[in-house]
Every structure is written in structure tokens, then in C-alpha cells.
Amino acid sequence: KTITLSSNFFDNLLPGDVILADRGFNIKDNAGFYGCQADIPAFTRGKAHLSELDVEETRELANLSIHVECAIGGVRQKFLFLSHTVSLEYMVTNSQVPKIAKIARICCALFNLTESIISL
């Protein structure tokens, strides 16, 4: 949570955006402050079982997560530069946005122009 807040991640979001996060990633309050929604799978902590609604919502989030992971993997395979540790020079910048963030954004945009990874 601290890294997310200090990285200015929320500054890149628009009201109405949805953040898909893992269990234990407690950012719902922060997302709400920015007019966003954080979707996080339900916990079973303190409960014997999840409700039917929680099970269905968690299943839907898991399916979305699979597609997100496939897309990230596709970007990393197509742009091998993003699969390795990058030099510190790409992390440090005089502007607000580090070079690596600009490069990653361009790579993702180019990847979005390729054939879909999900068959419709």
C-alpha cells in the first residue's frame, strides 16, 4: 500500500476507473477518494465459507485476472526489454514520469494494436 501511494499510481486514474487487486491489498478507501473502485476477491478469514454471491464475484475476478496476466505476459514476450531488470537510468528522470513508464505505456499501446489474445 505504501509503495502504491508513494508511486503516484492514483494520479493516473480517472473517476470511474476500476482497479483489480489481490486479497490483502487494502486500497478500497484510497480508490474511493479518487472516485475509483477497487475490486478485491472476498476473504474467508473468520468464516467457514463464502456466501454464494462472494463465490461468484471471486470467480469473475479470477477470470478477469487470468486475462490481465495473459496480456501482461504477451507484452513481456513481444517486448523482451520489459522482461528483464532495467538500468537505474530508466527509473530516474527530471520529469514526473520515469523513462521506463513512458516506454511501457508505448509498448502496451502497440500491443493493443495486435490481434486479440482472447478469442471472441
N, C-alpha and C positions, 0 to 999 in steps of 0.2 A: 504494500500500500504506500509506503514511504517513497519508494522508487517511482511509482506511478505519479504521485503528487509532485515530486521534485522534477520529473521529466517534462512537465507541461503537457502531458498527454491530453488532459481535458480541454486545453486551449484549442485543440484541433477538432473538437466535436461541435456539432450543431444541435440546437434544440430538436428533440425528437429522435436523435440517433440512439441506437441500441448497442450496448456493449455485451458481448458474450464472454463470461468469465468462469473460471473454475471454482469449485467449492472452496470455501475458506478465504476467498479473495473479496474481502468486505469493503466494497466500494459503492454500494447502493446509495448511501447518503450523499457521497461526493457526486455521483452521476446525477442524482435528483437536483442538486444545487445548480448544475449546468443544463438542466432541462432534458436530461437523457435518462434512459432506462438501463439498468444493469440486470441482465438475465443470468441467474446463477442456479445450478441444479440444487434440488432440495437436499437437506441433511436428514440422516436417520438418527442423529445424536439425540439420546433421551427418548426415542420412540422405538417400538418393536418393529413397526412397518411404516412405510409411507402411505399416504392416502392415495386413492385411485387417481385423483387429479394430479398430485405431485408426481406419481409414477409416469403418467402420460406427458406432463410438461418436461420431466427429466429426460424421457425418451426422445422427445422432439429436440431438446437442446443437444443431446448426444448426436443425433443425426446431423444437425447443423454443424457441430464441432468437427465431425468427420469431413464434411465438405470444406470447411475452413482449413483444416490440416492438409487436405489434398491440394488446395490452391497454394498454400504456403510452400509445400513440397514441390509443386510444379514451378513456382518462381525460382526456388533454390536450384532446381535441376537445369532450368533454362539459363539462368544467370549464375554460373558457378562462383562468381566473385562473392555472392551473398552467402555461400555455404561455408566460408572459411572465416577465421578470425581476421578482422581488418586492422590495419595500422592505426595508431593513435591519431595520426594526421587527419583521418577521415572523421574522427569524433570531435575534434576541436575546431572551432570556427570563430570568425569575427562577427558573423551574422547570428540571428536567433536560431537558425536551422543548420545543424551539422551537415557536412557533405554527404555522409552515409545516408541520412534521412532523405535528402534530395535524390540520391542515386536509387534508393529503394523505392521511392514513390514513382520514379520514371520506369523502373523495371516492372513494378506492379501494373502500371498503366499499359505498358507494352504487352504484358502477359494477358491482360483483359481483352486485348485485341485478337488473341489467338483463339483457336477452336475451343469450345467449352469442354471442361473436364467432366461435366455431368451430362449424361445422355438424357434428353428430354422425351 
